[in-house]
């Protein structure tokens, strides 16, 4: 089991302490309640133990065992959050599909070589952002591919609608975060504000544990859009998603049928 950067009331959880309520912003109790739970895990963060990025990719979906929520506090103190339902693992130096393949370090991918739990945000097609979390291993990181909206859905629609003619009015809730760039729009994640932030200490973006997810409900599939990296790497089953969740970007029906046989 990997360690993830969970915090209680904006503070890193300490060993043995109990909590009954978790708020996005402890000094503003009128903000929406994010979750209720009986206890917290002790010392949970990416830095405490060594764990490979593939395991982290799965754990972000519930191997903690709680499901993980990404929480974003905006400039006006409003809060948006989404439950992570799809990830992809990139193991760094030896992974031809990774930005850090061959241990290549650049200004763009610097966050991949920072301490585990660092946000890595990059731009694709000159206008869209993708959100990753660095993990144990040289240049390793997990791409967050989809989230199920939880808090601040109306605000997410506004943010997702900035480039749409309908201003987001026609978007269904499950369409707000069903892709890596869509979730960045919905959660207001961009390179200028989030890249290289430490998710264990950052005051405006962090992770929290949510609902339990059974291991049997996590689908193992191939990563998306990396065919140019070669067949060996394109076929690695390093994309993970929650079976049956409507916010998942792309389903793998063959992989789902395989899990039904088990």
C-alpha positions in Angstrom: 0.0 0.0 0.0 1.4 3.4 -0.9 1.3 6.6 1.1 -0.7 9.6 -0.1 -0.8 13.2 1.0 -4.0 13.3 3.1 -4.6 16.1 5.5 -7.2 16.9 8.1 -8.5 20.5 8.2 -5.6 21.7 6.0 -3.0 20.1 8.2 -1.1 16.8 7.7 -2.5 14.1 9.8 -0.5 13.1 12.9 -0.2 9.5 14.1 -2.9 8.3 16.4 -5.2 11.3 16.1 -8.8 10.9 15.4 -11.1 13.1 13.4 -14.8 13.1 12.8 -15.2 15.8 10.2 -13.1 17.1 7.4 -13.5 20.6 5.9 -11.8 22.1 2.9 -11.0 25.3 4.8 -11.0 24.9 8.6 -11.3 28.6 9.3 -14.4 28.9 7.2 -16.9 26.3 8.7 -19.6 27.6 6.4 -17.9 26.1 3.4 -19.2 22.7 2.1 -18.4 19.7 4.1 -16.1 17.4 2.1 -16.3 14.2 4.0 -17.2 12.5 7.3 -15.0 9.7 8.7 -14.1 8.0 11.9 -10.3 8.1 11.8 -7.4 9.1 9.7 -4.3 7.1 8.7 -1.1 8.1 10.5 1.6 9.9 8.6 0.0 9.4 5.2 2.0 11.0 2.5 4.1 10.2 -0.5 7.4 10.6 1.2 7.3 8.1 4.1 7.7 4.9 2.2 9.1 3.7 -1.1 6.4 2.6 -3.5 6.4 2.2 -7.2 4.3 4.4 -9.4 2.0 1.7 -10.7 0.9 0.9 -7.2 0.3 4.6 -6.5 -1.8 4.8 -9.7 -4.1 2.1 -8.3 -4.0 3.5 -4.7 -5.3 6.8 -5.9 -8.5 5.0 -6.8 -9.0 3.4 -3.4 -6.1 1.3 -2.3 -5.6 3.4 0.8 -8.4 1.9 1.0 -10.4 5.1 0.8 -11.1 6.6 -2.6 -9.2 9.9 -3.1 -10.7 13.3 -3.7 -8.8 16.2 -5.3 -9.8 19.4 -3.5 -9.1 22.9 -5.0 -9.7 26.1 -3.1 -10.1 29.1 -5.4 -9.1 32.7 -5.0 -12.5 33.7 -3.8 -12.4 31.0 -1.1 -15.0 28.9 -3.0 -14.2 25.2 -3.2 -14.4 22.6 -6.0 -13.6 19.0 -5.6 -13.8 15.7 -7.5 -13.2 12.0 -6.7 -10.4 10.6 -8.7 -11.8 7.8 -10.9 -9.1 7.2 -13.5 -5.3 7.4 -13.6 -2.3 6.4 -15.7 1.1 5.5 -14.3 4.4 6.6 -15.9 7.5 5.0 -14.4 10.1 7.4 -15.6 13.6 6.5 -16.9 12.8 3.2 -18.6 9.3 4.1 -19.7 9.3 5.2 -23.4 5.9 6.8 -22.9 7.1 9.0 -20.1 8.3 12.6 -20.4 11.3 11.6 -18.3 12.3 8.6 -20.5 16.1 8.1 -20.4 16.3 10.2 -17.2 15.8 13.3 -19.3 15.4 16.4 -17.2 14.0 19.6 -18.7 12.4 22.8 -17.4 9.1 21.3 -18.4 9.3 18.1 -16.5 11.3 19.2 -13.5 8.4 18.3 -11.1 8.7 14.7 -12.0 12.1 14.6 -10.3 11.0 16.4 -7.2 9.9 14.7 -4.0 6.9 12.4 -4.3 3.6 14.2 -3.9 4.7 17.1 -6.1 2.2 18.4 -8.7 3.4 18.2 -12.3 1.2 20.3 -14.7 2.0 20.6 -18.4 0.4 22.1 -21.4 -0.8 20.1 -24.5 -1.8 21.5 -27.9 -0.7 24.8 -26.7 -3.8 25.5 -24.6 -4.9 22.5 -22.4 -3.4 21.4 -19.1 -2.8 17.9 -17.6 -2.3 17.2 -13.9 0.1 14.6 -12.6 1.5 13.7 -9.2 5.1 12.7 -8.8 5.8 9.3 -7.1 8.7 7.3 -5.8 11.2 6.6 -8.6 13.4 8.7 -10.8 11.0 10.8 -12.9 7.9 8.7 -12.1 4.5 10.3 -12.0 0.8 9.5 -12.1 -1.5 11.3 -14.6 -4.9 12.0 -13.2 -7.2 11.2 -16.1 -10.7 11.7 -14.7 -12.6 12.9 -11.6 -16.2 12.6 -10.6 -17.4 16.1 -9.6 -18.4 16.4 -5.9 -18.3 20.0 -4.6 -18.9 23.1 -6.6 -20.5 21.6 -9.7 -22.0 24.9 -10.8 -18.6 26.5 -10.6 -17.1 23.7 -12.6 -19.6 24.2 -15.3 -18.6 27.9 -15.6 -14.9 27.0 -15.8 -15.5 24.2 -18.3 -17.7 26.5 -20.4 -15.1 29.2 -21.0 -14.3 27.8 -24.4 -17.8 26.6 -25.2 -20.6 28.5 -26.9 -23.2 27.3 -24.3 -20.9 28.5 -21.4 -21.2 25.0 -20.0 -24.9 25.0 -19.5 -25.5 21.9 -21.6 -22.7 19.9 -19.9 -23.8 16.9 -17.8 -22.1 16.5 -14.4 -20.3 13.4 -15.6 -18.8 15.4 -18.5 -17.1 18.0 -16.3 -14.1 15.9 -15.4 -14.1 12.9 -17.8 -10.7 13.6 -19.3 -7.3 14.9 -18.2 -7.7 18.4 -19.6 -11.4 18.6 -18.8 -10.7 18.0 -15.1 -8.0 20.7 -15.1 -10.5 23.2 -16.5 -13.2 22.1 -13.9 -10.8 22.2 -10.9 -9.0 25.3 -12.2 -5.6 23.6 -12.4 -3.0 25.3 -14.6 0.7 25.4 -15.0 1.1 28.9 -13.6 -0.6 28.2 -10.2 -0.3 24.5 -9.5 2.9 23.1 -11.2 5.6 22.1 -8.7 3.3 22.6 -5.6 3.8 20.1 -2.8 0.4 18.5 -2.3 1.1 17.7 1.3 1.5 21.3 2.3 -0.2 23.4 -0.4 -3.0 25.6 1.0 -5.1 25.7 -2.2 -4.9 22.1 -3.7 -4.6 18.8 -1.8 -6.0 15.3 -1.6 -8.4 13.8 0.8 -9.7 10.2 1.4 -13.3 9.5 0.5 -15.3 6.4 0.0 -14.0 2.8 0.1 -13.5 1.1 -3.3 -13.1 -2.6 -3.7 -10.0 -3.8 -5.5 -12.3 -5.9 -7.8 -13.9 -2.6 -9.0 -10.6 -1.2 -10.3 -10.1 -2.0 -14.0 -6.6 -2.4 -15.3 -6.3 -1.2 -18.9 -3.8 0.1 -21.4 -2.7 3.8 -21.4 -4.3 6.2 -23.9 -2.6 7.9 -26.9 0.9 6.5 -26.6 1.1 4.2 -29.6 4.1 6.1 -30.9 6.1 4.8 -27.9 6.1 1.3 -29.3 4.0 -1.8 -28.8 5.7 -2.9 -25.6 4.9 0.3 -23.8 1.5 0.9 -25.4 0.3 -2.4 -24.1 1.3 -1.9 -20.5 -1.8 -2.3 -18.3 -1.0 0.9 -16.4 -4.2 2.8 -16.8 -6.7 2.3 -13.9 -10.3 3.3 -13.5 -13.3 2.6 -11.4 -15.7 0.2 -13.1 -19.1 1.6 -13.8 -18.2 5.2 -13.0 -19.8 7.5 -15.5 -17.0 10.1 -15.3 -14.4 7.7 -16.7 -13.0 9.0 -20.0 -12.7 5.8 -21.9 -14.0 2.3 -20.9 -12.2 -0.9 -21.8 -15.1 -3.4 -22.2 -12.8 -6.3 -22.8 -10.9 -5.7 -19.5 -14.2 -5.3 -17.7 -15.4 -8.6 -19.0 -12.2 -10.2 -17.8 -12.8 -9.0 -14.3 -16.3 -10.5 -14.3 -14.7 -13.9 -14.9 -12.6 -13.7 -11.8 
